[in-house]
Amino acid sequence: MAALRGLLDRPLASYYLLLSSVGLLLLIGLTMVFSVTSVEDFARRGDATASLTEQAFFAVFGIVAFWACQRLPVRTFQAVAWPALGGAVGLLLLLNLVLVLSSLADVGQIGPFSADRNWLYLGPFQLQPSELAKFALVVWGADVLARKGARLGWWRELATPLFPVLGLLFVLVGYNDLGTLLCLLALVVGLLWAAGVRLRVFAVLSAIGLLGVGLLVAVASYGAGSKGSGEKGEGNFRLERLTTFFDPPPLDTCKADECYQMLQARYAIEHGGWFGTGLGKSSLKWEALPAAENDFIFVIIAEELGAVGCGVVVALFAVLAYTGLRIARRVAGRFRQLAAAGATAWLVGQAVINIGGVTGLLPLTGVPLPFISEGGTALVVTLAAVGMLASFARAEPDAARALHARPPARWVRLVWAPLPPLPGRRRPGSPPVPRGRVPRGRHEDDQAAPRAVRANRARRGSAEERRR
């Protein structure tokens, strides 16, 4: 324990903990995506590495986004907060508009844009606007709360502009995807908790959130988020999932319909045991478990690597949670603290929702497991958020002093990341901050005045003496 405490007390411990935990999760994700998809890709496409190549391609883009975000100063994140939020809201509005027109008027696309539930297509390219909204909400929410400061104790300060924007985002996201809405709720709770909002505000927000989730569950009967891309007649699958979780029916009556996916997940976990069947030897991933490479990839980890492999994944997310909260506690600057807490709540909260859902500890919502599940937009955005956390970890006071005391080579600073600003350093030309109140008047202390002022007073005093 003493050795571990000594390692954690090192200046750059947060930075290396962040890189190691996320790097290992990304490596596990690429391995499991290849394990799940290799045989089916070979049977359908003739290339066993097709899905792995696509995921590796997005991983490279994500590493570039990580590299770019860790080089950015904090004022850049604050400057792009409002444009990022506006762009995310605009894409969500376009996505929902295409879905509504497709449902009501059988209009498949608007110009070059088409949509399918959470995905917006522009020709051969596709993206998930809800993933962009998560990162935008982190930087925008942290910027708004940091500017308000101590005024957060007043309801009207929270009501403008935080609550209207959150309500709009929740409606645009939650109508199609309730799981992503829960991730946004975890993000907002992390921001408000780090900002020090009073508990009664959380109580009121919890009541409003439960009411909103109930309404979103109810509107699923009219096609919201249905499997048929908004078509009516699909049934209220959200209500079915809740009732199946709280009051599970007998397996012989639901194993072919509403609880089929969860039952197959239980079989996979039981088949894996403590040490698993071996990497690549899962039997339920061959079209027996839907979304095995995405939402249910943790179940395949349980089958192939056993409880030990699941424990490693959970431990890495625990290290990520500890590191993010450590950065939020140690870094200087209110915006950095709030953004670090919000990003940590988002990533770890989404992992908890995914793992709890597929193992039966929580209602099934269908969100990807960060860094591990197959998906392009989600991987790039989450790695960009980790890059922002890495930038904040390097800006911790002890880390910044250590980097300036022994700066890396010039090519390392140019290629990897520049030196962070030293803590407490004033801008050039800024006046020094007075330690106390300086009295002004006839008996002002001459030593507190600048040199030129003291010289003028001396000359003026000698002239007055001559006149007398």
C-alpha positions in Angstrom: 0.0 0.0 0.0 2.9 2.4 0.7 4.4 1.7 -2.7 1.0 2.2 -4.4 0.5 5.5 -2.4 4.0 6.6 -3.6 3.1 5.9 -7.2 -0.2 7.8 -6.9 1.6 10.8 -5.4 3.7 11.3 -8.5 2.9 14.5 -10.4 1.8 12.8 -13.7 0.0 9.8 -12.1 -3.4 10.9 -13.3 -2.1 11.3 -16.9 -0.6 7.8 -17.0 -3.5 6.2 -15.3 -5.8 7.7 -17.9 -3.7 6.6 -20.8 -3.2 3.1 -19.5 -6.8 2.3 -18.6 -8.2 3.7 -21.9 -5.5 2.1 -23.9 -6.2 -1.3 -22.4 -9.9 -0.9 -22.9 -9.4 0.0 -26.6 -7.1 -3.0 -27.1 -9.7 -5.3 -25.5 -12.4 -3.8 -27.7 -10.5 -4.4 -30.9 -9.8 -8.0 -29.9 -13.4 -8.7 -29.0 -14.8 -7.1 -32.2 -12.5 -9.4 -34.2 -13.5 -12.4 -32.1 -17.2 -11.8 -32.6 -17.3 -10.8 -36.3 -14.5 -12.8 -37.9 -16.3 -15.9 -39.0 -19.5 -14.2 -40.1 -17.4 -11.6 -42.1 -15.5 -14.4 -43.8 -18.8 -16.2 -44.7 -20.6 -13.1 -45.9 -17.8 -10.9 -47.3 -14.9 -13.3 -47.8 -12.7 -11.3 -45.5 -12.5 -12.3 -41.8 -10.9 -8.9 -40.8 -13.6 -6.6 -42.5 -15.2 -5.4 -39.2 -11.9 -5.3 -37.4 -10.5 -3.1 -40.2 -13.4 -0.7 -40.0 -13.1 -0.5 -36.2 -9.4 0.0 -36.4 -10.0 2.8 -38.9 -12.3 4.6 -36.5 -9.9 3.9 -33.7 -7.1 5.8 -35.6 -9.5 8.7 -36.2 -10.3 8.6 -32.4 -6.6 8.7 -31.5 -6.2 11.7 -33.8 -9.1 13.4 -32.0 -7.5 12.4 -28.7 -4.2 14.0 -29.8 -5.9 17.2 -31.0 -8.0 17.6 -27.8 -5.0 17.1 -25.5 -3.1 19.9 -27.2 -5.9 22.4 -26.9 -5.9 25.1 -24.1 -8.9 25.5 -21.9 -10.0 28.7 -23.5 -10.5 26.8 -26.8 -12.9 24.4 -25.2 -14.8 27.3 -23.7 -14.9 29.1 -27.1 -16.3 26.2 -28.9 -19.0 25.3 -26.3 -21.9 27.2 -27.8 -21.0 26.4 -31.5 -20.7 22.7 -30.6 -24.0 22.7 -28.8 -25.7 24.5 -31.7 -24.3 22.0 -34.2 -25.4 19.0 -32.2 -28.9 20.4 -31.8 -29.1 21.2 -35.5 -28.1 17.6 -36.4 -30.6 16.2 -34.0 -33.4 18.4 -35.4 -32.5 17.3 -38.9 -32.5 13.6 -37.9 -35.9 13.9 -36.2 -37.3 15.9 -39.2 -36.3 13.1 -41.6 -37.7 10.4 -39.3 -41.0 12.3 -39.0 -41.4 12.8 -42.7 -40.5 9.2 -43.4 -43.2 8.1 -40.9 -46.0 10.5 -42.0 -45.4 11.2 -45.6 -43.2 8.3 -46.8 -40.4 10.7 -47.6 -37.2 8.7 -47.4 -34.7 11.5 -47.4 -34.3 15.3 -47.5 -31.8 16.2 -50.2 -28.7 14.0 -49.6 -29.8 13.2 -46.0 -31.6 10.0 -44.8 -32.1 8.6 -41.3 -32.6 5.4 -39.5 -33.5 5.8 -35.8 -30.2 7.2 -34.3 -28.2 7.4 -37.5 -28.0 10.2 -40.0 -26.8 9.3 -43.4 -25.1 11.6 -45.9 -24.5 9.4 -48.9 -22.1 6.6 -47.8 -21.2 8.4 -44.6 -23.2 8.0 -41.3 -23.0 9.4 -37.9 -24.9 9.5 -34.6 -25.8 13.1 -33.6 -26.6 11.9 -30.1 -22.9 11.0 -29.5 -21.8 14.5 -30.6 -24.5 15.9 -28.2 -22.8 14.2 -25.2 -19.5 15.9 -25.8 -21.1 19.2 -26.6 -23.2 19.1 -23.4 -20.1 18.4 -21.4 -18.2 21.5 -22.6 -21.3 23.8 -22.8 -22.7 22.7 -19.4 -19.3 23.2 -17.7 -18.9 26.6 -19.3 -22.4 27.8 -18.2 -22.0 26.5 -14.7 -18.5 27.9 -14.3 -19.6 31.4 -15.4 -22.5 31.4 -12.9 -20.4 30.5 -10.0 -22.0 31.2 -6.6 -25.3 32.3 -8.2 -26.2 28.6 -8.7 -28.1 28.8 -5.4 -30.9 30.7 -7.2 -33.4 28.8 -9.2 -33.6 31.5 -11.9 -29.9 31.0 -12.6 -30.4 27.3 -13.2 -33.6 28.0 -15.3 -31.7 30.2 -17.8 -30.3 28.9 -20.0 -29.6 25.4 -18.6 -33.1 23.9 -18.1 -34.6 24.9 -21.5 -31.6 23.5 -23.4 -31.6 20.3 -21.4 -35.3 19.9 -22.0 -34.8 20.3 -25.8 -31.9 17.8 -25.9 -33.8 15.3 -23.8 -36.8 15.4 -26.1 -34.7 15.2 -29.3 -32.6 12.3 -28.0 -35.1 10.4 -25.8 -37.8 10.1 -28.4 -35.6 7.8 -30.4 -33.2 6.4 -27.8 -34.1 6.1 -24.2 -30.7 4.6 -23.3 -28.8 7.6 -24.6 -31.1 9.8 -22.7 -30.1 8.0 -19.5 -26.4 8.6 -20.4 -27.2 12.3 -20.7 -29.0 12.3 -17.4 -25.9 10.8 -15.8 -23.7 13.5 -17.4 -26.0 16.3 -16.1 -26.0 14.8 -12.6 -22.2 14.7 -12.6 -22.0 18.3 -13.7 -24.5 19.6 -11.1 -23.0 17.5 -8.3 -19.5 18.9 -9.1 -21.0 22.4 -9.2 -22.3 22.0 -5.6 -26.0 22.4 -6.4 -28.2 21.9 -3.3 -29.9 18.5 -2.6 -33.4 19.9 -3.0 -32.6 20.8 -6.5 -31.6 17.2 -7.2 -34.9 16.1 -5.6 -37.0 18.3 -7.9 -34.9 17.3 -10.9 -35.3 13.6 -10.0 -39.1 14.0 -9.9 -39.1 15.8 -13.3 -36.8 13.2 -14.8 -39.0 10.3 -13.7 -42.0 12.0 -15.1 -40.2 12.6 -18.4 -39.0 9.0 -18.6 -42.5 7.8 -18.0 -43.8 10.0 -20.8 -41.1 8.7 -23.2 -42.1 5.1 -22.2 -45.7 5.9 -22.9 -45.1 7.5 -26.4 -43.4 4.3 -27.5 -46.9 3.0 -28.1 -47.1 5.6 -30.9 -43.9 4.6 -32.7 -41.3 6.4 -30.6 -38.0 4.7 -31.0 -39.6 1.5 -32.4 -37.7 -1.2 -34.2 -39.4 -0.1 -37.4 -37.9 3.3 -37.4 -40.8 5.2 -36.0 -43.6 3.0 -37.6 -46.7 2.4 -35.6 -47.9 -1.0 -34.6 -44.6 -2.2 -33.3 -45.9 -2.4 -29.7 -44.5 -0.6 -26.6 -41.2 -2.4 -26.4 -40.0 0.0 -23.7 -42.8 -0.9 -21.4 -42.3 -4.6 -22.2 -38.6 -4.3 -21.1 -39.6 -2.6 -17.8 -42.3 -5.1 -17.0 -40.0 -8.0 -17.9 -37.3 -6.7 -15.5 -39.6 -5.9 -12.6 -42.0 -8.9 -13.1 -40.2 -11.5 -15.2 -42.7 -14.0 -16.8 -42.0 -17.8 -17.0 -39.3 -18.6 -19.4 -41.4 -21.1 -21.4 -43.8 -18.2 -22.3 -41.3 -15.5 -23.2 -38.2 -17.3 -24.4 -39.1 -16.8 -28.0 -40.2 -13.1 -27.8 -39.6 -10.4 -25.2 -37.0 -12.1 -23.0 -35.2 -14.0 -25.8 -32.2 -11.7 -25.8 -31.8 -11.6 -22.0 -32.1 -15.4 -21.9 -29.4 -15.9 -24.4 -27.2 -13.5 -22.5 -27.7 -15.5 -19.3 -26.8 -18.7 -21.2 -23.6 -17.1 -22.4 -22.6 -16.0 -18.9 -23.3 -19.4 -17.5 -21.4 -21.1 -20.3 -18.3 -18.9 -19.6 -18.0 -19.7 -15.9 -14.9 -18.4 -14.1 -12.3 -18.6 -16.8 -14.3 -18.8 -20.0 -14.3 -21.1 -23.0 -11.4 -19.4 -24.7 -10.9 -16.4 -27.0 -12.9 -16.9 -30.2 -14.7 -20.1 -28.9 -18.1 -18.5 -28.1 -21.0 -20.5 -29.4 -23.9 -18.0 -28.8 -22.4 -15.3 -31.0 -23.3 -17.2 -34.2 -26.6 -15.4 -34.8 -28.1 -16.7 -31.4 -27.4 -13.4 -29.6 -28.6 -10.3 -31.4 -26.2 -7.3 -31.4 -23.3 -9.4 -30.0 -20.7 -7.1 -31.4 -22.4 -3.9 -30.0 -24.7 -3.8 -27.1 -24.1 -7.3 -25.8 -20.3 -7.5 -26.3 -19.8 -7.7 -22.6 -21.7 -11.0 -22.6 -19.3 -12.4 -25.2 -16.5 -11.4 -22.9 -18.1 -13.3 -20.1 -18.5 -16.4 -22.3 -15.0 -16.4 -23.8 -12.9 -14.9 -20.9 -15.1 -15.8 -18.0 -15.6 -13.9 -14.8 -11.9 -13.1 -14.7 -12.1 -11.2 -18.0 -15.2 -9.4 -16.9 -13.5 -8.4 -13.7 -10.6 -7.0 -15.6 -12.9 -4.8 -17.7 -14.8 -3.6 -14.7 -11.6 -2.9 -12.9 -10.4 -0.8 -15.8 -13.6 1.3 -15.8 -13.1 1.7 -12.0 -9.6 3.0 -12.6 -11.1 5.4 -15.3 -13.7 6.6 -12.8 -11.1 7.2 -10.0 -8.8 9.0 -12.5 -11.5 11.3 -13.8 -12.6 12.3 -10.3 -9.0 12.7 -9.2 -8.4 15.1 -12.1 -11.6 17.0 -11.2 -10.4 17.4 -7.6 -6.8 18.4 -8.4 -7.0 20.5 -11.5 -7.2 24.3 -11.1 -10.0 26.3 -12.8 -13.7 25.9 -12.4 -14.3 25.0 -16.0 -11.7 22.2 -15.9 -13.2 20.7 -12.7 -16.7 20.7 -14.0 -15.8 19.3 -17.5 -13.7 16.5 -16.0 -16.5 15.5 -13.6 -19.1 15.6 -16.4 -17.0 13.6 -18.9 -16.3 11.0 -16.2 -19.9 10.7 -15.2 -20.8 10.2 -18.9 -18.2 7.5 -19.7 -18.6 5.5 -16.5 -22.3 6.0 -16.3 -22.7 4.6 -19.8 -20.6 1.6 -18.9 -22.7 1.0 -15.8 -25.9 1.2 -17.8 -24.6 -1.2 -20.5 -23.1 -3.8 -18.1 -26.1 -3.6 -15.7 -28.5 -4.0 -18.6 -26.9 -7.0 -20.3 -26.4 -8.9 -17.0 -29.9 -8.3 -15.8 -29.0 -6.0 -12.9 -30.8 -3.0 -14.6 -33.5 -2.7 -17.2 -32.2 -3.3 -20.7 -31.8 -0.1 -22.7 -29.4 -0.8 -25.5 -26.3 1.5 -25.3 -22.8 0.5 -26.5 -20.0 -0.2 -24.0 -17.5 2.7 -24.3 -14.2 1.8 -26.1 -15.2 -1.8 -26.6 -18.4 -2.1 -28.6 -18.3 -1.8 -32.4 -19.2 1.7 -33.6 -17.5 4.6 -35.3 -19.0 7.9 -34.0 -19.1 6.7 -30.4 -15.5 5.6 -30.4 -14.2 8.8 -32.0 -16.2 11.1 -29.6 -15.3 9.1 -26.5 -11.6 9.3 -27.4 -11.9 13.0 -27.9 -13.4 13.3 -24.4 -10.4 11.3 -23.1 -8.1 13.7 -24.9 -9.8 16.6 -23.1 -9.3 14.8 -19.8 -5.6 14.2 -20.7 -5.2 18.0 -21.3 -6.6 18.7 -17.8 -4.4 16.0 -16.2 -1.3 17.7 -17.6 -2.6 21.0 -16.3 -2.7 19.8 -12.6 -0.5 22.1 -10.6 2.0 19.4 -9.6 2.1 18.0 -13.1 2.6 21.4 -14.7 5.5 22.3 -12.3 7.1 18.9 -13.0 6.8 19.3 -16.7 8.3 22.8 -16.6 11.1 21.7 -14.2 12.2 18.9 -16.6 10.7 19.8 -20.0 10.7 17.1 -22.7 12.6 17.5 -25.9 11.4 20.2 -28.3 10.3 17.6 -30.9 8.2 15.8 -28.3 6.4 19.1 -27.4 5.8 19.8 -31.1 4.6 16.3 -32.0 2.8 15.2 -28.8 1.7 18.0 -26.5 2.9 21.5 -25.6 3.8 22.4 -22.0 0.8 23.3 -19.9 0.6 26.8 -18.2 2.2 27.1 -14.8 -0.4 27.5 -12.0 -0.8 30.9 -10.6 1.1 32.6 -13.3 -0.1 36.1 -14.2 -0.3 37.4 -17.8 2.6 39.6 -18.9 1.9 43.3 -18.1 -0.9 42.6 -15.6 -0.7 44.6 -12.4 0.1 42.6 -9.2 -2.8 41.7 -7.0 -2.6 43.8 -3.8 -2.4 41.8 -0.6 -4.7 44.1 1.3 -6.6 47.3 1.1 -4.4 50.2 0.5 -5.7 53.4 2.2 -6.0 56.5 0.0 -5.8 60.0 1.2 -3.5 62.6 2.6 -1.6 60.2 4.8 -1.1 57.5 2.2 2.1 55.4 2.7 4.7 56.6 0.2 6.2 53.1 -0.1 3.0 51.8 -1.6 3.2 54.3 -4.5 5.2 53.8 -7.7 8.6 55.4 -8.0 7.5 58.2 -10.4 4.6 59.2 -8.2 7.0 59.4 -5.2 9.4 61.6 -7.1 6.6 63.9 -8.2 5.5 64.2 -4.5 9.0 65.0 -3.4 9.4 67.8 -6.0 5.9 69.2 -5.2 6.8 69.1 -1.5 10.1 71.0 -2.0 8.3 73.7 -4.1 5.7 74.2 -1.4 8.4 74.6 1.2 10.1 77.3 -0.9 6.9 79.2 -1.4 6.4 79.1 2.4 
